[in-house]
Every structure is written in C-alpha cells, then in structure tokens.
Amino acid sequence: MRIAVVGTGYVGLVSGTCFAETGIKVTCVDIDPKKVAKLSNGEITIYEPGLEKIFLRNTREGRLKFTTNLEEGIKDAEIIFLALPTPPGADGSADLKYILGVANDLGKILTDYKVIVDKSTVPVGTAAKVRAAIAANFKGDFDVVSNPEFLREGVAVDDFMKPDRVVIGASSDRARKVMGDLYAPFVRQGNPIIYMDEKSAELTKYAANSFLATKISFMNEVAVLCEKVGADVDMVRKGIGSDDRIGKRFLFPGIGYGGSCFPKDVQALIMSSEEVGYNFQILKAVEEVNEKQKLHLMPKINAYFNHDLKGKHFALWGLAFKPNTDDIREAPALYIIKALTAAGATVTAYDPEAMPNVQAQIGHIANYANDQYSCLAGADALIIATEWSEFRTPDFEIIDSKLKNKVIFDGRNLFENKQIKELGYYYESIGRP
C-alpha cells in the first residue's frame, strides 16, 4: 500500500512516520521547501519523544519520502491524508482555507480513484466541502473520509501505534474497506475501529477534546474554591477520581491548558454551535475559566511582594504548555512572563525543549538559562509553569544557594506541602492550604 500525507506539521509528520513503520510507502508533501529539505536530509522538525528514531529508520530504508510537488506526491497513492493547519479565525472558527485549497488542487490532478482523508481537526460539514471542492474539477470516482486524530503531545507515537480506538467516518463500503485494511496492523490487540458517518466523526474529535478541557477547567474551579474554604484539592481529587464514573485522568489542577488542540477546538465547537443557533454555555464557561487560570499565580505573587514587582527578578521553570513537547501555543508561561514584565519585573526562564520557540516568539522580553539551576541566580522567587520530570526532585541545596529568597510559586503542584515547609520555603501552589 502507498499513501500520501499532505502537510508535515505535528499530525502529518507523526502520522506519516508511524504508517511507514508498518511497511507502508509514504510520501509527505509540504509547500515549504526549507522544511522539506531538512526532512529529506534526516533532520526532524518537531520534538516528540520516540519519533526521531523511527523517522530516521524509515527515511533510511526508503519508506518515508518528502516532496514539495503535490502531483508527484499523490501519483501512486491509494489514500491521501490532509493533515493541514486549521487555525482559529478572528471569531474563533476554524479556518479551512488550507484544506479547501489543497482539495481544489487535487481535483485538477486526480486521474483515478483515491480515498481523500481529513486528518486535521475540522468542523462538522468539512468532508462535504472537501468533496465539493474536488468534484468541481474531477468527475471521476473518489471518496472523502473523516479520520480524526487523538494524539497527545509527548506520547504521540504510542498513541498512534497503539490507539484506544480508530474513528472512521465514511459513506461508502469501498472507503471503509480501504481504511480498515490500512489500520488493521494498529488494532491487533482488539481495540476497536469505529465506523460512522462523516459528520459524526468530525464532531467526535471536537467533543472529545472539549470534554477533557471541561474536566480540567472544572478541577481548576474546584481548586480555587479549595483555597477559599481551606480544603486540599489533592484530597478532593483522590476522592472523586476513585469513582469510575469520573476517572482519575485530567483532574490535576494547575494554571490552565494550552497547546494546539484544546484552546482552538473549544473555540471552534462554540462557533460551530452558534452557526446553527445553539448557545453552548458550558464550553463558554470552560474557556473563560481557562483564561483566568493562566494568571492564577499573579495575585499570589503580587500579594507576597506587597503589590510592587518593579525591579523584582523571577526564575521561571517551564515554557512549553506541557512536558515532553516544544509546543508553546497558548502556554500559560508566556502569559505569566508578559504579566511580570508589564509590572516592571524581569524574568530568566529555562525549559528543556521549548526555549528556541519562545525566543523566536517573545525573545526580547525574557532572558534564558542553559539549565534549571543557572536560571535561579539572583532571583527573588522561583515560578514553576510546566511539570517536566526533572523539576520534580530538584537539589534544594543548590536552589537555596542560588535564590535570593526561599520562595516558590508552583503552578503545577510538584512538591508536597509538608516537604517544602520543612525545607523552610514560602510555598504557594494551586488549591492547597
């Protein structure tokens, strides 16, 4: 089997590489010649644990290739995946210009039956729009399928190779058969391939991410209430997480969610609902809570320093929106940096992977350290914004020697209250006494 993947962003590169790992010949297409040159030379363009090893193996063995030429890339492919950006527009709705642009181009160059797969996260009704764009120029036989991805940054390779489920939205038996054959190697342990119509598949992805975002925002609201009444959110989390109707996952309080999926998918589902006259009130509240939560540490920081941050210097651990990725989209750390510097403070930040991306985006605002300990030098306090594993058990003797004050504001609840108190720190976390 041969497939083409149009778009070499996060979803496209992970998908193409993982398909190649099962022996499929994959050609990835991208309009950026510099990116294609890097990938063709064996230089991976994103950070994702476990991806580089199989990327290098499959490029070396000729199963994974890259090109800027769409016609060349799809020529021998039976299946064409569209893994293109769907950035939020000014009103929060998903912008489909890249997907529909490629669909229009495909209509001009298709010569035989292909299965065109929407792999990007797209609003309900996109498959029909893609079908219409292709059919405007190609009168032959083809199918359009919705196959949403459920990849978590940081564990995306495992998620792809061993999926909880594969969702396929298709109208024809022929397309279902082609897609079922493609995914058969990934579900040998019995996890389901769930077939449905295209609209249901499109909505499934938005509903899944929005529900998880709702759990996060709900728990952050509980954490705020815990702070006000003197309860311990860790105990509450354990108490409700042991109920199998609720589950343990996505109940950890913090300073909000970010990344490439949750923020834009919540926005897009709100806008899709409004387009059909429905007011999705819960999701509007989820979005509002998350925006406030990103700066939840700021009142605590301001109160400790008597509402005068001018001239204060802060060390910041963590810039990525979550550990094991270099993705900084909607990362709470960036909001904190901007708030601190707007108040007259300075910041030195450290992140194991995300610093180049942050430097490219807000480089002049913050300083950057080579490691987590040099980051601390001369700081009035340490702020923790991302729960990288290496931050969980630091050397507190080194921290003591570097910080001007033994003060930590922890946005990810990495340390135990008792432990940190015994070490003599002033310690503020989320939802704990």
SEZATI-832789 format. One line per 8 residues: number of its first residue (from 1); for each residue x, y, z of N, C-alpha, C. Coordinates in steps of 0.2 Angstrom, whole numbers, plus 2048, in hexadecimal, padded with zeros to 3 digits. Example, Ala and Ser with C-alpha at 12.3 -4.5 7.8 and 13.67 -1.06 7.14 Angstrom:
<atoms>
1 = 842/7E4/827/83E/7EA/827/842/7F0/827 | 840/7F5/823/844/7FB/824/840/800/827
</atoms>
This chain:
<atoms>
1 = 804/7FA/800/800/800/800/804/806/800 | 802/80B/7FC/806/812/7FC/801/817/7FE | 803/81C/802/7FF/821/804/803/828/804 | 7FF/82D/803/802/834/803/7FF/838/809 | 804/83C/80D/801/840/812/803/847/810 | 7FE/84B/80F/7FF/852/80E/7FF/857/814 | 805/859/815/806/85D/81B/80B/859/820 | 810/85D/822/815/859/826/816/85D/82D
9 = 810/85F/82F/810/862/836/810/85C/83B | 80E/85E/841/80E/859/846/80A/852/844 | 804/853/842/800/84D/841/802/84A/83A | 804/84E/835/806/84B/82F/80D/847/830 | 812/84A/833/818/846/834/817/840/838 | 814/840/83E/813/83B/842/80F/835/83E | 80A/837/83B/806/832/837/80A/82F/832 | 80D/833/82E/811/830/828/816/82B/82B
17 = 81A/82D/830/81F/829/833/81D/823/835 | 817/823/839/814/81D/83C/811/818/837 | 80E/81B/832/80C/816/82C/812/813/829 | 817/817/828/81D/814/825/820/80E/829 | 820/80F/830/822/80A/834/81F/803/833 | 819/803/830/816/7FC/82F/817/7FA/828 | 81C/7FD/824/81E/7FA/81E/81A/7FE/818 | 816/803/819/813/806/814/817/80C/811
25 = 817/80C/80B/81B/812/807/817/818/808 | 81A/81D/80B/817/824/80C/81B/829/809 | 817/82E/806/81A/834/803/817/83A/807 | 81B/83E/80A/818/844/80D/819/84A/809 | 814/84E/808/814/854/804/814/85A/808 | 818/85F/807/817/865/80A/819/86B/806 | 816/871/806/818/876/802/81E/87A/804 | 821/879/80A/827/87C/80C/82D/878/80A
33 = 831/87B/805/837/878/803/83C/877/808 | 83D/87B/80D/842/87B/812/841/875/816 | 83A/874/818/838/86F/81D/839/868/819 | 837/868/813/838/862/80F/83F/860/80E | 843/865/80D/84B/863/80D/84D/860/813 | 84B/863/819/84E/861/81F/84B/85A/820 | 845/858/81F/842/852/820/846/84D/81C | 847/84F/815/84A/84A/811/851/848/813
41 = 854/84D/816/85B/84C/818/85B/849/81F | 856/846/822/856/843/828/855/847/82E | 853/84D/82D/853/852/833/84C/853/835 | 84A/850/83B/843/851/83D/841/858/83F | 83B/85A/83E/839/861/83F/835/862/845 | 833/85D/849/82F/85E/84F/833/85A/854 | 831/85B/85B/834/857/860/82E/853/863 | 82F/84C/862/82A/848/865/82D/841/867
49 = 82D/840/86D/831/83A/86F/82F/833/86B | 835/830/869/834/82A/865/833/82B/85E | 832/831/85C/830/832/854/837/831/850 | 83C/834/853/842/835/84E/845/82E/84C | 845/82A/851/848/823/850/844/820/84A | 83D/820/84A/83A/81C/844/83A/820/83E | 83A/827/83F/83B/82C/839/841/82A/835 | 847/82A/839/84D/828/836/84D/821/832
57 = 84A/81C/836/84A/816/833/847/815/82D | 841/819/82C/83D/818/827/83F/81C/821 | 842/822/822/845/826/81D/84B/822/81A | 84F/81F/81E/855/81B/81C/853/816/818 | 84D/812/819/84B/80C/816/847/80E/810 | 845/814/80F/842/816/809/83A/816/809 | 838/815/80F/830/814/80F/82D/81B/811 | 831/820/813/82E/827/814/832/82C/810
65 = 82F/82F/80C/832/834/807/82E/83B/808 | 831/840/805/82E/847/806/82F/84A/7FF | 82A/84F/7FE/82A/852/7F8/826/859/7F8 | 827/85E/7F4/823/864/7F4/81E/863/7EE | 81F/85E/7EA/81A/85D/7E4/814/859/7E6 | 80E/85C/7E6/808/858/7E8/807/853/7E3 | 807/854/7DC/806/84F/7D7/80A/849/7D8 | 811/84A/7D9/816/845/7DA/814/841/7E0
73 = 812/845/7E5/811/841/7EC/80B/83D/7EC | 806/83E/7E8/800/83A/7E8/7FF/835/7E3 | 804/835/7DE/804/832/7D8/802/82A/7D9 | 805/827/7DD/804/820/7DE/800/81E/7E4 | 7FE/823/7E8/7FB/822/7EE/7F4/81F/7EE | 7F2/81B/7F2/7EB/818/7F2/7E7/81D/7F7 | 7EA/820/7FC/7E7/824/801/7EB/82A/801 | 7E7/830/802/7EA/836/803/7E8/839/809
81 = 7EC/83A/80E/7EA/83D/814/7EC/845/814 | 7E7/849/816/7E7/850/817/7E9/852/81E | 7EF/853/81F/7F1/855/826/7F3/85C/826 | 7EF/860/825/7F0/868/824/7EE/86C/82A | 7F1/872/82B/7EF/876/830/7E7/878/830 | 7E4/879/835/7DD/87C/836/7DD/881/83B | 7E1/887/83A/7E2/88B/840/7DB/88F/841 | 7DA/891/847/7D4/895/849/7D4/89C/845
89 = 7CF/89E/842/7CE/8A4/83F/7CD/8A9/845 | 7CB/8AF/843/7CA/8B5/848/7C4/8B4/84C | 7BF/8B0/84A/7BA/8AE/84E/7BA/8A8/852 | 7C0/8A4/851/7C1/89E/854/7BF/898/850 | 7BC/899/84A/7BA/893/846/7C0/891/842 | 7C0/88A/840/7C6/887/83D/7C6/88A/836 | 7CC/88C/834/7CE/88E/82D/7CF/888/829 | 7CB/887/824/7CC/881/81F/7D0/883/819
97 = 7D3/889/818/7D5/88B/812/7DB/886/80F | 7DF/883/814/7E4/87F/812/7E1/878/80F | 7DD/875/813/7DA/86F/811/7D6/870/80A | 7D2/875/80A/7CE/876/804/7D2/878/7FE | 7D8/87B/7FF/7DC/87D/7FA/7E0/877/7F7 | 7E2/872/7FB/7E5/86C/7F9/7DF/867/7F5 | 7D9/867/7F8/7D4/863/7F5/7D3/866/7EE | 7D3/86C/7ED/7D2/86F/7E6/7D7/86D/7E2
105 = 7DE/86D/7E4/7E3/86B/7E0/7E3/864/7DE | 7E1/860/7E3/7E0/858/7E2/7DB/857/7DC | 7D6/85B/7DC/7D1/85A/7D7/7D4/85B/7D0 | 7D9/85F/7CF/7DC/860/7C9/7E1/85B/7C7 | 7E3/857/7CB/7E9/852/7CA/7E7/84B/7CB | 7E1/849/7CE/7DF/842/7CF/7DD/83F/7C8 | 7DF/839/7C7/7DE/835/7C1/7DA/82F/7C2 | 7DB/82C/7C9/7D7/826/7CA/7D4/826/7D1
113 = 7D1/821/7D3/7CE/821/7DA/7D3/821/7E0 | 7D2/826/7E4/7D6/827/7EA/7D1/828/7F0 | 7D3/826/7F6/7D0/828/7FC/7D3/82E/7FF | 7D0/833/800/7D2/83A/802/7D0/83A/80A | 7D5/83B/80E/7D4/83A/815/7D5/841/819 | 7D0/843/81C/7D1/849/821/7D4/847/827 | 7DA/848/828/7DD/846/82E/7DE/84C/833 | 7DD/852/830/7DD/858/835/7D7/858/839
121 = 7D7/85C/83E/7D1/85D/842/7CD/862/83E | 7C7/860/83C/7C3/865/838/7BC/865/83A | 7B8/86B/839/7B1/86B/83B/7AC/866/838 | 7A7/865/83A/7A2/861/837/7A0/864/831 | 7A0/85F/82C/79E/862/825/7A4/863/820 | 7AA/862/823/7B0/863/81F/7B1/85E/819 | 7AF/858/81B/7B0/852/816/7AC/854/810 | 7A6/856/811/7A2/858/80B/7A5/85E/807
129 = 7A8/863/80B/7AB/868/807/7B1/866/803 | 7B5/861/806/7BB/85F/803/7B8/85B/7FC | 7B3/857/7FD/7B0/853/7F8/7AE/858/7F2 | 7AB/85D/7F4/7A9/862/7EF/7AE/865/7EB | 7B4/867/7EF/7B9/86A/7EC/7BD/866/7E7 | 7BE/85F/7E9/7C1/85B/7E4/7BC/85A/7DE | 7B6/859/7DF/7B1/857/7DA/7B0/85D/7D5 | 7B2/863/7D7/7B2/869/7D2/7B6/868/7CC
137 = 7BC/864/7CD/7C1/863/7C8/7C2/85C/7C6 | 7C0/857/7CA/7C1/850/7C8/7BA/84C/7C8 | 7B8/849/7C3/7B2/846/7C2/7B2/83E/7C3 | 7B8/83C/7C5/7B9/835/7C6/7B7/833/7CD | 7B8/82D/7CE/7B6/82A/7D5/7BB/82B/7DA | 7B9/82D/7E0/7BD/82E/7E6/7B9/82E/7EC | 7BC/82D/7F2/7B8/82E/7F8/7BC/832/7FD | 7B8/836/801/7BB/83A/806/7B9/837/80D
145 = 7BE/836/811/7BD/833/818/7C0/838/81D | 7BC/838/823/7BE/83B/829/7C2/836/82E | 7C8/837/82F/7CC/833/834/7D0/837/839 | 7CC/839/83E/7CF/83E/843/7D5/83B/847 | 7DA/83F/848/7DF/83C/84C/7DE/83D/854 | 7E1/839/858/7E0/83A/85F/7E7/839/862 | 7EC/83D/860/7F3/83D/862/7F4/842/868 | 7F7/83F/86D/7F9/844/872/801/845/872
153 = 802/84C/871/809/84E/871/80D/84B/876 | 813/848/875/817/845/87A/817/83E/87A | 811/83B/878/810/834/877/80D/832/871 | 80E/836/86C/80A/835/865/80C/82F/862 | 812/82D/862/814/827/85E/810/821/861 | 810/820/868/80C/81B/86B/805/81B/869 | 802/821/86A/7FB/822/868/7FA/820/861 | 7FE/821/85C/7FD/81F/855/7FE/818/854
161 = 803/815/857/804/80E/856/800/809/85A | 7FD/80C/860/7F9/808/864/7F3/80C/866 | 7EE/80E/861/7E9/812/862/7E3/80F/866 | 7E0/813/86B/7DA/811/86F/7D5/80F/86A | 7D4/813/865/7CF/811/85F/7D1/815/859 | 7CE/813/854/7CF/816/84D/7C8/818/84B | 7C7/81E/84A/7C1/821/847/7C1/822/840 | 7BC/81F/83C/7BC/820/835/7B5/822/833
169 = 7B5/828/830/7AE/82A/82D/7AE/82A/826 | 7AA/825/823/7AA/824/81C/7A3/822/81A | 7A1/824/814/79B/822/811/79B/81C/80D | 7A0/81A/80A/7A0/814/805/7A4/80E/808 | 7A2/808/807/7A5/802/809/7AC/802/806 | 7AD/804/800/7B4/804/7FD/7B9/808/801 | 7B7/80E/804/7BB/812/808/7BC/80E/80F | 7B7/80C/811/7B8/808/818/7BD/802/817
177 = 7BC/7FF/812/7C1/7F9/811/7C8/7FB/810 | 7C9/801/80C/7D0/803/80C/7D3/805/812 | 7CF/809/816/7D1/80C/81C/7D2/806/822 | 7CE/801/821/7CE/7FC/826/7D5/7F8/825 | 7D6/7F7/81F/7DD/7F3/81D/7E3/7F7/81F | 7E2/7FE/81E/7E8/802/820/7E9/802/828 | 7E4/802/82C/7E5/802/833/7E5/7FB/836 | 7E4/7F6/833/7E4/7EF/836/7EA/7EE/83A
185 = 7F0/7F0/838/7F6/7EE/83C/7F6/7F2/842 | 7F3/7F7/843/7F3/7FB/849/7EE/7F9/84F | 7E9/7F5/84D/7E4/7F2/851/7E4/7EB/852 | 7EA/7E8/852/7EA/7E1/853/7E9/7DE/85A | 7E9/7E3/85F/7E8/7E1/865/7E0/7E1/867 | 7DC/7E3/862/7D5/7E3/863/7D2/7EA/864 | 7D6/7EF/864/7D3/7F6/865/7CE/7F7/85F | 7C9/7FB/860/7C4/7FB/85A/7C6/800/855
193 = 7C4/7FE/84F/7C3/803/849/7BB/805/849 | 7BA/80B/84A/7B3/80D/84B/7B1/810/844 | 7AC/80D/841/7AA/810/83A/7A3/815/83C | 7A3/81A/838/79D/81F/839/79D/823/833 | 798/828/833/798/82D/82D/79D/832/82F | 79E/836/829/7A3/83B/82A/7A2/840/82F | 79C/843/82F/79A/848/834/79B/846/83B | 799/840/83D/79A/83D/843/7A1/83D/845
201 = 7A6/83A/840/7AD/83A/841/7B0/841/843 | 7AE/846/83F/7B0/84C/840/7AF/84F/847 | 7A8/84E/849/7A6/850/84F/7A9/84D/855 | 7AB/846/854/7AE/842/859/7B5/845/85C | 7B9/848/857/7BF/84A/859/7BE/851/85D | 7BA/855/85B/7B9/85B/85F/7B5/85A/866 | 7B1/855/866/7AE/853/86C/7B2/850/871 | 7B7/84C/86E/7BC/849/873/7C0/84E/876
209 = 7C3/852/872/7C8/857/875/7C4/85C/879 | 7BE/85E/877/7BB/863/87B/7B9/860/882 | 7B7/85A/882/7B5/856/889/7BB/856/88D | 7C1/855/88A/7C7/854/88F/7C9/85B/891 | 7C8/860/88D/7C9/867/88F/7C5/869/895 | 7BE/867/894/7B9/868/899/7BC/865/8A0 | 7BE/85F/8A0/7C1/85C/8A6/7C6/860/8A9 | 7CB/862/8A5/7D0/866/8A8/7CE/86D/8AB
217 = 7C9/870/8A7/7C7/877/8AA/7C3/876/8B0 | 7BF/870/8B0/7BB/86F/8B6/7BF/86E/8BC | 7C5/86A/8BB/7C9/869/8C1/7CD/86F/8C3 | 7CE/873/8BE/7D1/87A/8C0/7CD/87E/8C4 | 7C6/87E/8C2/7C1/881/8C6/7C1/87E/8CD | 7C1/878/8CE/7C1/875/8D4/7C7/877/8D9 | 7CD/877/8D5/7D3/879/8D9/7D2/880/8DB | 7CF/885/8D7/7CE/88C/8DA/7CA/88C/8E0
225 = 7C4/888/8E0/7C0/887/8E6/7C4/884/8EC | 7C8/87F/8EA/7CC/87C/8F0/7D0/882/8F3 | 7D3/886/8F0/7D7/88B/8F3/7D3/890/8F7 | 7CD/891/8F5/7C8/896/8F8/7C6/893/8FF | 7C4/88C/8FF/7C1/889/905/7C7/885/909 | 7CD/885/907/7D2/881/90B/7D2/87A/90A | 7CF/877/904/7D0/870/903/7D6/86F/8FF | 7D7/868/8FE/7DD/866/8FA/7DB/863/8F3
233 = 7DC/866/8EE/7DA/863/8E7/7DD/85C/8E6 | 7E3/85B/8E9/7E6/854/8E7/7E1/84F/8EA | 7DE/850/8F0/7DA/84B/8F4/7D3/84B/8F0 | 7D1/851/8EE/7CB/851/8EA/7CB/84D/8E3 | 7D1/84E/8E0/7D3/84B/8DA/7D3/843/8DB | 7D6/841/8E0/7D6/839/8E1/7CF/837/8E3 | 7CB/83B/8E6/7C5/839/8E8/7C0/838/8E3 | 7C0/83C/8DE/7BC/83C/8D8/7BF/837/8D2
241 = 7C5/837/8D2/7C8/833/8CD/7C8/82C/8CE | 7C6/82A/8D4/7C6/823/8D5/7BF/820/8D3 | 7BA/825/8D1/7B4/823/8CE/7B5/821/8C7 | 7B3/81B/8C5/7B5/819/8BE/7B0/81C/8B9 | 7AB/820/8BB/7A7/824/8B7/7AB/82A/8B5 | 7AF/82C/8B9/7B3/833/8B8/7BA/831/8B5 | 7BE/82D/8B8/7C4/82B/8B6/7CA/82F/8B9 | 7D0/82D/8B9/7D5/831/8BC/7D9/836/8B8
249 = 7D8/835/8B1/7DC/839/8AC/7D8/840/8AB | 7DD/845/8AA/7DB/84C/8A9/7D7/84F/8AF | 7D9/84D/8B5/7D7/850/8BB/7DC/854/8BF | 7E2/855/8BC/7E7/858/8BF/7E7/860/8BE | 7E6/863/8C4/7E5/86B/8C3/7EC/86E/8C1 | 7EC/874/8BE/7F2/877/8BC/7F0/87E/8B9 | 7F4/881/8B5/7F3/887/8B2/7F0/887/8AB | 7EC/883/8AA/7E8/883/8A4/7EB/87E/89E
257 = 7E7/87D/899/7EA/879/893/7EC/87E/88E | 7F0/87B/889/7F2/87E/883/7F3/879/87E | 7F8/87B/879/7F9/876/874/7F5/878/86E | 7F6/873/869/7F3/874/862/7EC/872/862 | 7EA/86E/866/7E3/86B/866/7DE/86E/86A | 7DE/86D/871/7D9/86F/875/7D6/876/874 | 7DB/87B/874/7D8/882/873/7D4/883/86D | 7D7/881/867/7D4/883/861/7CE/87E/860
265 = 7CE/878/862/7C8/873/861/7C2/876/865 | 7C4/878/86B/7BE/87B/86F/7BB/881/86C | 7BF/885/869/7BD/88B/866/7B9/889/860 | 7BC/884/85C/7B8/882/856/7B2/87F/857 | 7B1/87B/85C/7AB/878/85E/7A5/87D/860 | 7A8/882/864/7A3/888/866/7A1/88B/85F | 7A5/88D/85B/7A3/890/854/79F/88C/850 | 7A0/885/84F/79C/881/84B/795/881/84E
273 = 795/881/855/78E/880/858/78A/887/857 | 78E/88D/857/78A/893/856/788/893/84F | 78B/890/84A/789/891/843/783/88D/842 | 781/888/846/77B/885/846/776/887/84B | 777/88D/84E/773/890/853/772/88D/85A | 778/889/85C/778/886/862/77D/88A/867 | 77B/88B/86D/780/88F/872/783/889/876 | 789/888/875/78D/882/879/790/885/87F
281 = 78B/886/884/78D/88A/88A/793/887/88E | 793/881/88F/798/87D/892/79F/87F/890 | 7A0/87E/889/7A6/87F/886/7A9/887/886 | 7A4/88B/886/7A6/892/887/7A9/893/88E | 7A6/890/893/7A8/891/89A/7AF/88D/89A | 7B0/888/897/7B6/884/897/7BC/889/895 | 7BA/88C/88F/7BF/891/88C/7C1/897/891 | 7BC/899/894/7BD/89F/898/7C1/89D/89E
289 = 7BF/897/8A1/7C3/895/8A7/7CA/894/8A5 | 7CC/891/89F/7D2/88F/89D/7D6/896/89C | 7D3/89B/89A/7D7/8A1/899/7D9/8A4/89F | 7D4/8A4/8A4/7D6/8A7/8AB/7DB/8A3/8AE | 7DB/89C/8AD/7E0/897/8B1/7E7/898/8AF | 7E8/89B/8A9/7EF/89B/8A6/7F3/8A0/8AB | 7EF/8A5/8AE/7F2/8AA/8B2/7F1/8A9/8B9 | 7EF/8A3/8BB/7EC/8A2/8C2/7F2/8A4/8C7
297 = 7F8/8A3/8C5/7FE/8A4/8CA/7FF/8AB/8CB | 7FD/8AF/8C6/7FF/8B7/8C7/7FC/8BA/8CD | 7F6/8B9/8CF/7F4/8BC/8D5/7F8/8BA/8DB | 7FA/8B4/8DB/7FE/8B1/8E1/805/8B4/8E1 | 808/8B5/8DB/80F/8B8/8DA/80E/8BF/8DC | 809/8C3/8DA/808/8CA/8DB/807/8CB/8E3 | 803/8C7/8E6/802/8C7/8ED/809/8C6/8F1 | 80D/8C1/8EF/813/8C0/8F3/817/8C6/8F3
305 = 818/8C9/8ED/81C/8CF/8EC/819/8D6/8ED | 813/8D6/8F1/810/8DC/8F3/80E/8E0/8ED | 80C/8DC/8E7/809/8DF/8E1/80E/8E4/8DE | 815/8E3/8DF/81A/8E7/8DB/81F/8E2/8D8 | 81E/8E0/8D2/823/8DC/8CF/829/8DF/8CB | 828/8E6/8CB/82E/8EA/8C7/834/8E8/8CA | 839/8E6/8C6/840/8E5/8C8/841/8DE/8CA | 83B/8DA/8CB/83C/8D3/8CE/83E/8CE/8C8
313 = 842/8C9/8CA/844/8C4/8C4/842/8BD/8C6 | 83F/8BA/8C1/83C/8B4/8C2/83F/8AE/8BE | 840/8A8/8C0/842/8A2/8BD/83C/89F/8BB | 83C/89C/8B5/836/899/8B2/838/892/8AF | 835/88D/8B2/836/886/8B0/831/884/8AB | 832/882/8A5/82D/880/8A1/82A/885/89C | 82A/884/896/827/888/891/822/885/88C | 823/87E/88B/81E/87B/887/818/87A/88A
321 = 812/879/887/80C/879/88A/80B/872/88E | 80F/86D/88D/80F/867/891/816/864/890 | 818/85F/894/81F/85C/893/81F/858/88D | 825/856/88B/827/852/885/824/854/87F | 824/85B/87E/823/85E/877/826/865/877 | 827/867/871/82A/86E/870/824/873/86E | 81E/871/86F/818/875/86D/817/87A/872 | 817/880/870/815/886/874/80F/88A/873
329 = 80B/887/86E/805/88A/86D/800/88A/873 | 7FE/890/874/7FA/892/87A/7FD/88F/881 | 803/88F/881/806/88D/887/805/892/88D | 803/890/893/802/894/898/809/898/89A | 80E/895/899/815/899/89B/816/89F/897 | 813/89F/891/814/8A6/88D/810/8AB/890 | 80A/8A9/892/805/8AE/895/809/8B1/89C | 80C/8AC/8A0/80F/8AF/8A6/815/8B3/8A4
337 = 819/8B2/89F/81F/8B6/89E/81C/8BD/89C | 817/8BD/898/815/8C4/895/812/8C8/89B | 80E/8C4/8A0/80B/8C8/8A6/811/8CA/8AA | 816/8C6/8AB/81C/8C8/8B0/81F/8CE/8AD | 821/8CE/8A7/825/8D3/8A4/821/8DA/8A3 | 81A/8D9/8A2/816/8DF/8A1/816/8E2/8A8 | 817/8DF/8AE/817/8E1/8B4/81E/8E4/8B6 | 823/8E4/8B2/829/8E6/8B3/82E/8E1/8B6
345 = 82D/8DB/8B6/831/8D6/8B8/835/8D3/8B2 | 83A/8CF/8B3/83E/8CC/8AE/83E/8C4/8B0 | 83F/8C0/8AA/83E/8B9/8AB/844/8B6/8A7 | 847/8B0/8AA/84B/8AC/8A7/848/8A5/8A7 | 847/8A2/8A1/843/89C/8A0/848/896/89E | 845/890/8A0/849/88A/89D/843/885/89B | 844/882/896/840/87C/894/844/877/890 | 844/871/891/848/86C/88D/848/86C/886
353 = 842/86E/883/841/86D/87C/83E/874/878 | 83A/878/87C/836/87D/879/83A/884/878 | 840/884/87B/843/88B/87B/844/88E/874 | 846/88A/86F/847/88D/868/840/890/866 | 83B/88C/867/834/88F/864/832/895/868 | 833/896/86F/832/89B/872/836/8A1/870 | 83C/8A0/86F/841/8A5/86D/83F/8A8/866 | 83C/8A4/862/83A/8A6/85B/833/8AA/85C
361 = 82F/8A9/861/829/8AC/862/829/8B3/866 | 82D/8B2/86C/82D/8B8/871/834/8B9/873 | 839/8B8/86F/840/8B8/871/842/8BE/875 | 840/8C4/874/843/8CA/877/840/8CB/87E | 83B/8C7/880/837/8C8/886/83B/8C5/88C | 83D/8BF/88B/840/8BB/890/847/8B9/88F | 84B/8B7/894/851/8B4/893/851/8AD/894 | 856/8A9/891/856/8A2/891/85C/89F/894
369 = 85B/899/898/861/896/89B/862/88F/898 | 868/88D/899/86A/887/896/868/880/89A | 866/881/8A0/864/87C/8A4/85F/87F/8A9 | 85C/87A/8AD/857/87C/8B2/85A/880/8B8 | 860/87E/8B9/863/881/8BF/867/888/8BE | 86A/889/8B8/86C/88F/8B6/867/894/8B5 | 861/892/8B4/85B/896/8B3/859/89A/8BA | 85B/897/8BF/859/89A/8C6/85D/89F/8C8
377 = 863/8A1/8C5/868/8A5/8C8/865/8AC/8C9 | 865/8AE/8D0/863/8B5/8D1/85B/8B6/8D1 | 857/8B1/8D0/850/8B2/8D0/84D/8B3/8D7 | 848/8B7/8D7/844/8B8/8DD/83F/8B3/8DE | 83D/8AF/8D9/839/8A9/8DA/839/8A5/8D4 | 838/89E/8D5/837/899/8D0/830/898/8CE | 82E/898/8C8/827/897/8C5/828/890/8C1 | 823/88C/8C2/823/885/8BE/81D/885/8BA
385 = 81E/885/8B3/818/885/8AF/817/87F/8AB | 81C/87A/8AB/81B/874/8A7/81E/86E/8AB | 81B/869/8AB/81D/863/8B0/821/85E/8AC | 827/861/8AA/82C/85C/8A7/82F/858/8AD | 830/852/8AB/832/84D/8B0/839/84F/8B4 | 83D/852/8B1/843/855/8B4/842/85A/8B9 | 83C/85D/8B9/83B/862/8BE/838/85F/8C5 | 836/859/8C4/832/856/8CA/837/854/8D0
393 = 83D/852/8CF/841/851/8D5/848/855/8D4 | 847/85B/8D5/84D/85F/8D4/852/85F/8DA | 858/862/8D9/85D/862/8DF/85B/869/8E2 | 858/868/8E8/856/86E/8EB/85C/872/8EE | 861/86F/8F0/867/872/8F2/86A/877/8ED | 86A/875/8E6/86C/87A/8E1/867/87F/8E0 | 860/87E/8E1/85B/883/8E0/85C/888/8E6 | 85E/886/8EC/85F/88A/8F2/865/88F/8F0
401 = 86A/88C/8ED/870/890/8EC/86F/895/8E6 | 86A/894/8E2/869/898/8DC/864/89E/8DD | 85E/89C/8E0/859/8A1/8E1/85A/8A6/8E7 | 858/8AC/8E6/859/8B1/8EB/854/8B0/8F1 | 84E/8AD/8EF/849/8AC/8F4/847/8A5/8F3 | 845/8A1/8F9/843/89A/8F8/83B/89B/8F7 | 839/89C/8F1/832/89D/8EF/831/89A/8E8 | 82C/896/8E8/82A/892/8E2/822/893/8E1
409 = 821/895/8DB/81A/895/8D9/819/88F/8D3 | 815/88A/8D5/815/884/8D1/80E/883/8CE | 80E/884/8C7/808/884/8C4/806/87D/8C2 | 80A/878/8C4/809/871/8C2/809/86C/8C8 | 809/86E/8CE/809/86A/8D4/80E/865/8D4 | 814/866/8D3/819/861/8D2/81C/85F/8D9 | 81B/863/8DE/81E/861/8E4/819/860/8EA | 81A/85C/8EF/816/85B/8F4/816/861/8F9
417 = 811/863/8FC/811/869/900/815/867/906 | 815/861/909/818/860/90F/820/860/90E | 822/85D/908/829/85D/906/82C/864/906 | 828/868/902/82B/86F/900/82B/873/906 | 826/872/90B/826/876/911/82C/874/916 | 82D/86E/916/833/86C/91A/83A/86E/917 | 83A/870/911/840/873/90E/840/87A/90F | 83B/87D/912/83B/884/914/839/889/90E
425 = 835/886/909/833/88B/904/82C/88E/905 | 82C/894/902/825/897/901/823/894/8FB | 81D/890/8FB/81B/88C/8F5/813/88D/8F4 | 812/88F/8EE/80B/890/8EB/80A/88B/8E6 | 805/887/8E6/803/883/8E0/7FC/884/8DF | 7F8/87F/8DC/7F2/880/8D9/7ED/87B/8DD | 7E8/87F/8E1/7E3/87B/8E4/7E5/877/8EA | 7EA/879/8ED/7ED/876/8F3/7EE/87B/8F9
433 = 7ED/879/8FF/7EE/87E/905/7F5/880/905
</atoms>
